[in-house]
């Protein structure tokens, strides 16, 4: 596997900009997420599976971690990450947004970063463009949860020309099957703009699995190219597929402001 390449190796990650609440002890899932081992949701799964220990004892969901405690996951001692990193990657087609090392196309091996990081959300294997990577498990839900209303922008091409009615239907909502909820639902209203005979821009606040592909399919169209160009205020800019960069100080300041609302 070829590995991702840092666009500008002279740039370093600014520290101390993203702020989180502090306390004398931490919930175990928060401790695991702050170590960079997994997101909070991933940490919960590890705890439920009995793979996390505190001071040599199998931990329970909701356990607290105190400064003197030793925490291990799958026998490996972990600690809170000293330096937090926030990375913008242009994920190429063919790379899977998973931390599962059994998947040969997993994004962690592709990044080949010097410490443990994981993706914030997902971008399906057949799509390319912006995805954020971090070791800050606390920030994941604050960016991804639908109620926070953080938007994501995509450039999409389909296999045939479309008319204004297609744009109108995409904007107003399309009925698709929600696999997680096992029910049909109409997608939320969103901004859609034609930028070519077969190409449009779409801005979503929802994050349903393969949502754009399923919306277009429901209307009789097949996606031929899907590129994410923006998440919140962070843009892909001129990153080429396979290139990554650290988020800038100004991007981190704005992110801290948005997730603190």
LUMLUM-6959 format. One record per residue (C-alpha): x, y, z. Coordinates in steps of 0.2 Angstrom, whole numbers, padded with zeros to 4 digits, always signed. Example, Ala and Ser with C-alpha at 12.3 -4.5 7.8 and 13.67 -1.06 7.14 Angstrom:
REM LUMLUM-6959
+0062-0022+0039+0068-0005+0036
END
This chain:
REM LUMLUM-6959
+0000+0000+0000+0006+0017-0004+0005+0029+0011-0002+0047+0012+0010+0061+0011+0011+0077+0021+0010+0092+0009+0021+0104+0019+0033+0095+0031+0038+0111+0039+0021+0114+0047+0018+0108+0065+0002+0106+0075-0003+0120+0086-0007+0115+0103-0019+0121+0117-0032+0128+0105-0046+0115+0107-0052+0116+0124-0061+0102+0134-0068+0101+0151-0056+0095+0165-0060+0086+0181-0051+0076+0195-0056+0060+0187-0062+0055+0169-0075+0042+0163-0066+0028+0156-0073+0030+0138-0067+0048+0139-0050+0043+0145-0048+0030+0131-0054+0042+0118-0041+0055+0124-0027+0043+0123-0031+0042+0104-0034+0024+0105-0052+0025+0099-0067+0037+0098-0079+0037+0113-0091+0026+0104-0077+0014+0100-0071+0015+0118-0088+0010+0124-0087-0005+0112-0070-0010+0119-0076-0009+0137-0092-0019+0133-0081-0032+0125-0071-0034+0141-0055-0028+0133-0051-0013+0144-0043-0015+0161-0040-0003+0176-0026-0008+0187-0027-0026+0181-0046-0028+0183-0058-0029+0169-0067-0012+0168-0086-0009+0167-0095+0004+0157-0096+0020+0167-0080+0017+0177-0069+0032+0183-0051+0034+0180-0040+0043+0193-0023+0050+0190-0014+0036+0199-0024+0022+0189-0016+0011+0175-0027+0008+0160-0024-0005+0147-0033-0010+0131-0030-0028+0124-0015-0029+0136-0007-0013+0130-0005+0001+0143-0012+0018+0137-0011+0036+0143-0019+0052+0138-0011+0059+0122+0002+0072+0126+0000+0081+0109-0017+0082+0100-0017+0082+0081-0030+0087+0069-0027+0083+0051-0036+0086+0034-0033+0072+0022-0038+0070+0004-0044+0052+0005-0042+0044-0012-0054+0031-0020-0050+0014-0013-0046+0018+0005-0059+0013+0018-0063+0025+0033-0060+0011+0046-0047+0008+0059-0049-0011+0057-0032-0018+0054-0039-0033+0046-0045-0022+0031-0030-0020+0020-0037-0004+0013-0039+0004+0031-0036+0023+0032-0025+0021+0048-0012+0010+0038-0013+0022+0023-0009+0037+0034+0005+0028+0042+0006+0042+0055+0019+0041+0069+0005+0039+0083-0012+0032+0084-0025+0043+0075-0043+0039+0068-0055+0046+0056-0069+0058+0061-0084+0050+0053-0082+0041+0036-0081+0044+0018-0086+0028+0008-0072+0018-0001-0079+0024-0019-0078+0042-0014-0063+0054-0012-0060+0071-0004-0059+0078+0013-0059+0068+0029-0052+0074+0046-0041+0063+0056-0037+0065+0075-0031+0057+0091-0044+0068+0101-0059+0057+0104-0068+0071+0113-0071+0081+0097-0078+0067+0086-0096+0068+0092-0096+0087+0093-0092+0087+0075-0103+0072+0069-0119+0073+0079-0133+0079+0068-0141+0091+0081-0125+0102+0080-0129+0106+0062-0112+0106+0055-0112+0106+0036-0102+0096+0024-0101+0100+0005-0099+0088-0009-0096+0089-0028-0106+0075-0037-0107+0069-0054-0120+0057-0061-0122+0046-0076-0134+0056-0086-0140+0074-0087-0153+0080-0075-0167+0093-0075-0173+0106-0062-0185+0094-0055-0170+0083-0050-0163+0098-0041-0179+0102-0032-0182+0085-0026-0164+0083-0019-0166+0100-0010-0183+0096-0003-0179+0078+0003-0179+0061-0004-0187+0045+0004-0173+0032+0007-0172+0017+0018-0163+0021+0035-0153+0005+0038-0149+0010+0056-0167+0013+0061-0174+0000+0049-0187+0012+0042-0190+0023+0027-0187+0042+0030-0186+0058+0020-0169+0066+0020-0168+0083+0027-0169+0098+0016-0152+0104+0009-0144+0116-0003-0141+0109-0020-0134+0119-0035-0131+0113-0053-0113+0116-0059-0114+0106-0075-0125+0095-0086-0122+0080-0075-0113+0088-0060-0120+0097-0044-0115+0104-0027-0124+0098-0012-0122+0104+0006-0128+0092+0020-0131+0093+0038-0136+0075+0040-0124+0060+0039-0133+0045+0034-0123+0031+0027-0120+0033+0008-0134+0046+0009-0130+0055-0008-0128+0039-0017-0145+0033-0010-0154+0049-0014-0148+0050-0032-0152+0031-0034-0170+0034-0028-0172+0047-0041-0165+0035-0055-0147+0042-0056-0131+0033-0053-0116+0043-0045-0100+0042-0056-0090+0053-0045-0092+0060-0027-0079+0072-0019-0081+0080-0002-0073+0097-0002-0078+0105+0015-0082+0100+0032-0088+0115+0043-0076+0129+0039-0062+0117+0034-0059+0116+0015-0050+0103+0004-0042+0118-0005-0027+0112-0016-0023+0095-0007-0021+0081-0020-0028+0064-0017-0016+0056-0004-0010+0072+0003-0013+0078+0021-0010+0094+0031-0012+0099+0049-0026+0111+0053-0020+0129+0054-0021+0139+0070-0036+0150+0063-0045+0134+0058-0043+0127+0076-0048+0143+0084-0064+0143+0073-0067+0125+0077-0066+0127+0095-0078+0141+0094-0091+0131+0084-0090+0115+0095-0091+0125+0111-0109+0132+0106
END
